[in-house]
Amino acid sequence: MCLILFQKMGYGDYLETSKTGDGGIDGVISQDKLGLEKIYIQAKRYADKNKVHEPDIRNFIGAMSDGVSRGIF
């Protein structure tokens, strides 16, 4: 759902990663319609009993070390 939202906001195409073994990345969107700059996306469902913890953010930052300099958590 988040990836579709970003595309409707004017970003380029997106690629949804697999549900397991994705290395902390839910998808990759193109910053522009040409796909010159990639942005990693990680979406979490926050609730009182389902909190986002520091390791989640560290894993996301670690996954961005593949030459991607932008991410949305």
Secondary structure, DSSP 4 states (H G I P E B T S, - for coil): -HHHHHHHTT---EEEPPSSS-TT--EEEESSTT--SEEEE-----BTTB---HHHHHHHHHHTTTT---EE-
